[in-house]
Amino acid sequence: MTLYFASVLSGLEYVLSNEINNKVSDSEIIQINRGKVFFTIAESFTCLSTLRSADNLFQVIDQFQIGPHKKHLSQVSDRISQLDLDFIDHKDLYWVNASRKGKQTYSRFEVAKKAMEGIKKRYAEWNIGTSQNHQVEFRLDIEHHNVIFSLRLTNAMFRFRNQNRRFSRASLLPTVAHAMVWLSDPKWTDIFVDPCCGSGTILSERATYPANQIVGGDISDPVTKIAKNNLDDSMAEVNVWDAKKLPFATGYVDKIVTNLPFGRQISPDEDLELFNHHIMNEVCRVLNPNGRAVILSESVNQLFWEAKRLGLFCLKSYSLSLKGVNPTLFVFEKQGEHRRE
């Protein structure tokens, strides 16, 4: 069994662990830390590419302990110089990124340098690259006395999906959008709607799963044009609409996933509380009985109140730290006895 860890936005660790358990056969969650999920699998790395809520994926190479003072840095180079790294391809240029948490007297840069010296000691033919120019990237994380040395398996394309993708103002990271989609429990029969789709990130992530219909919209015509370009090869449909007056019959929609605008993202002359009030009314109206709504919002107290008023049951909530604000991710279910046939 090989030990891996996935980095994830803080607050979404248990969402990612659920995705791992459901998508990766024979996986076992070993530990969940802030921003990290450790797990073992017997399969090759290829199966991990389906974990779209993860920011990056790493293979753990070694774990050991280190003292807190500069005199202890030699422990890093000595330990790493003993590691067998022959399994790694493309060894021309390597780099080590380091992080530390605790009361050490050395910096993360000093730790990284010692780690690179340790690799060089054993593999003299390998060359040290730069942070911007390398083929192989290692990661060394120190938390108090504990050290994890790992190999990074993913690059920026894994997290951002597509270099050609355009993002509108306040766009979600694809990994966060995917966590929201995953919480909606995607089914092939879903009629799925994002009322405030922006550049289409949530729609794009939902389009990675089969669906009956995927529809999104935004009040801004320029933004919807960006979304249409981003979604050109998917089955998602994008419209210009007012999210407070959705063009769907009552009880028509199975799943709604959306990132509600935060205060500075709506027009200055619009009342945010009233805006949220109208949107929540529409969410409840168009959802079918037992339909699910996954909503990201900074208006935490209001959404709890609106949901209670409308009979939307809060299954889960997750507090996030995102772009300097602290929104909450809600998972609501509409109360009802029968689903739409």
N, C-alpha and C positions, 0 to 999 in steps of 0.2 A: 504494500500500500504506500502511495506517495502522499506526502503532506503538502497541501497548498494553503494559501490564504488569498482572499479577495478583499480589496479595499472598496469602501462604499460610503456614501454620504452619511454622516452621523445621524442616527435616528431611523435609518432604513436597514439596520443589520438583520433584524428578524424577517423582514421582507425578502432579503437576499437569501437567507438561510432556508426559507421556505421554497424559493425558486431552485436552489441547489438540490434540496431533497426531492423535488418533483421532476427535475430535468436530468439529473446525473445519477445513473443507476449505481448501486453499491457505494454510494457516498455516505459519509458519516460526519456530522458536525462535531468537531472536537472542542472548539472554544469560540465564544463571541466576545470580542473587545470593542471598545469605542472605535468605529470606523473600520473594523476588520472582522472577517469571518474565517476561521480556520477549519479545514475539512480534509478528509482523506478520500481518495478514490483509487480504484484499481485500473481504470481505463486510461487511455492516452489523453494528452492535452486537447485534442480536437473537440472532444465533447464539451469542453469548458467554454467554447466560443458562443454557446447558446445562453450564457448567463449575462443577460443584457442589463441587469440592475447594477452590476459591478462596474466600478470605475477602472480598475486594473486587476490583473491576476498575477500571482507570484508562486513559484515553487520553492518551498523551504529547503535549504541545503544543509544548514547546521544551526544548532542552538547551544549557547554556552553562557557563562557568566563573566563579568568584568568588574574590576574595582572602580571607584569614583574619581581617581586622581590621574594626572597626566603620566605618572610613572607606570600606570597600569595599561597604557595604550599599546605597549609591546605585546600584551596578551592577545590583542586583536590580530596583529600581523603574524605572530607565531602560530595562532590557531588556524587562520585562513591559509597559511602556507602549507598546512598539512592536508588540506582538502583535495579530493579527487574531482577535478572539473572537466575531465576528458569527455564527458557526455555532451558538452556544450558545442554547438556549431558556430561558425562565423566568428572566429576568435581574433580577428585582426586588431580590433580596437575595443577596449572595454572601459567601463566607467562604474564608479560606485557612488550612489546617493545614500546619505545617512540621515537619521533623525535620532534625537535623544529626548528622554523625559526623566527628570530627576535632578539631583544636586551634584552633577559632575563638574569638575574643574577644567574640562576640555570641551572644545566645540565640536559640532557635528562634522565640520570640515576637516578637523584634525583626525577624527575617527575614520572618515572616508579615505583620507590619505594613507593611513596605516593599513586599511583593508586592501587598498590597491598595491601597496608595497608587499603585502603578504602574497597576493596573487602573482606579482612579478617575481618574487623569490622562487616560487615553484615553477612558473611558466615564463621563463626568461624571454621566450620568443614572442610572447604576446605583448601588445603595445597599449599603453595608457592613452585613451582618447581625451575628449573634453565633454562637458555637459551637453553640448550641442552636436558633437560629432563622435558617435560610437556605434558599434554594431551589437554589443552585448552590454546590458545594464544590470548591475547587481544592486541590492538594497540591504542596508544594515540598520536595523532598528534597535535602539537601546532604551529599555524602560527600567530605570533604576539600575539593578545589577544584571538584568537579563538581556541577552543579545539574540536577535534572530537575523541570520544571514540568508538571503534569498535571491533567486533569479527572477527578474521581471520577464513575463511571458507575453505581454501585450504592449502595443504602442498607442499613440494618441488616436489613431484611426479606430481603435476598439471603442474608446469612450465617446468620440464625436461622430462616429459612423462614416462620415463622408466629407472630405475636404472641400468639395464643391457646394456643400449645403450652405444656404444663407439663413441667418438668424435675425429675426426682428427684435426690437427693443424688448427686454425682459423675457426673452425666450428661456424655456427650461433646458437644462442639460438632458440629452437623450436618456441617460441612465436614470434620472429622476422620473422622467416621463414614463419610462418603461416600468419602474416600480409602481407607479399609479395604475398603469394598464394591468399589471399582474394582480394588483389588489382588486381589480374589477372582476377577476375570475373569468377570463376570456373564453367564450364558447363559439363554435362555428355557426350557431343559430343567432348570434347577437345582432340586433340593430343597435349600433354604437354611435354616440354623438358626443362631440366636443363643442359646446356652445361658444367658447371664447378661444378659438383654435390658434390665433396668432400665426406664426410661420409654419405650423403644422407638425410640431415635434410629437405631440401625443398621438395624432392620427398616424404618423409614420411608424411609431412603435406598435400601435394596434394592428397595423397592416402586416406585421410579421406573423400574425396568427390568422387563420381562416375566420371569416365572418359573413353574415348574411348581408349586412350593409354597414359602411363606415362613412359617416358624414360629419363635417365640421363647418364652422362659419365664424366670421368676424365682422365687426361693423366697419372696419377700414378696408377700402378697396385695394390700396397699395399693399397692405399686409396679406390679403387673400391671394394676391398675385404671386407673392413670395411663396406662400404655402403651396399653391398649384404647381409652381416650378419645382419645389422640393419633393412633391408627391407625384411627379409626372409618371413614374413607372408603377404606381400602386393603384389599388382599387378604391382609394378614398376619394370622396367627393367634397369639394369646397365651395361654399357660397358666401355672398355678402348678406348679412342679416343683423338684426338687432336681437341680442341674446335674451332680452326681456320679453320678446314676442316670437317664440320659436315656431317654425312652420310645420308643426307635427300635431296630429290628433292626440287627444287625451289617452294616456296609457299605451302609446305606440312604441316607446323606446325601452330597450332592455337595460342598457348600460350608458351612463353618462360619466365621462372623465374630463375634468377641466381644471385649469389654473386660473382662478378668479383674479382679476386685476387688483393690485395693491394700490394704496392711496395715490402714489405719484404716477400711476400708470393710466389713470382715467383723466378726462378733461377737467380743467380747474373749476368749471361751472357745474360739475355733476356731483351730487351727493352720494358718497360711497355707501353709506348705510342704506339709502333708498335703492341704490343700484343692486346691492346684495339681496335686499328684500324681494325685488321683482324677479331676479334670476332664480332665487330659491323657490319662489312660487311656480315658475315655469318648469324647473327641474322636477318638482313634485307632480305637476300636472301631466307632463309627457311621459314620465316613468310608468311602466306597467306595475301592477301589484307584484311585490317581491323583487322589483327591479333594483339595481344597485347604482349609487352615485359616489364617485371618488373625487373629492374636491380639495384643492389646495388653496388656503386663504390665510391672510394675516388677521382677519376679523374673527378671532376665535370665539369670543363670547357671543357675538351676534349669530354666528352660524349654529352654535349649540342651541340658542333660543329659537331661531327660525326652524331648525330641524324638529325640535320638540313641538312647536306650534303646528307644523305640517304633518306630524306623524311619521317622520323619518327616523328610524332607529339607528343610533351610532354603534356600528359593530366594532370599530377600532379608531384610534386617533394616534398620530405620530407627530411629535414636535421636531421640527427641522431647523437647521441653521443654513440659510440660503441667501447668498449675495448680500450679506450684511443685515438681513432681516430674519425674523424667527416665525415663519408661518407654521400652520398646523395642517397636516394631511388627514382628512376625515374620510372614513368609509361608512356611508349611509345605506340603509336598506329601507325601501318603501314597504310599509306594513300592508298586508293583504293576503287573502286566503287562496286566490286563484290567479294563475298567470294567464296572459293573453294566449289564446290558441293560435 
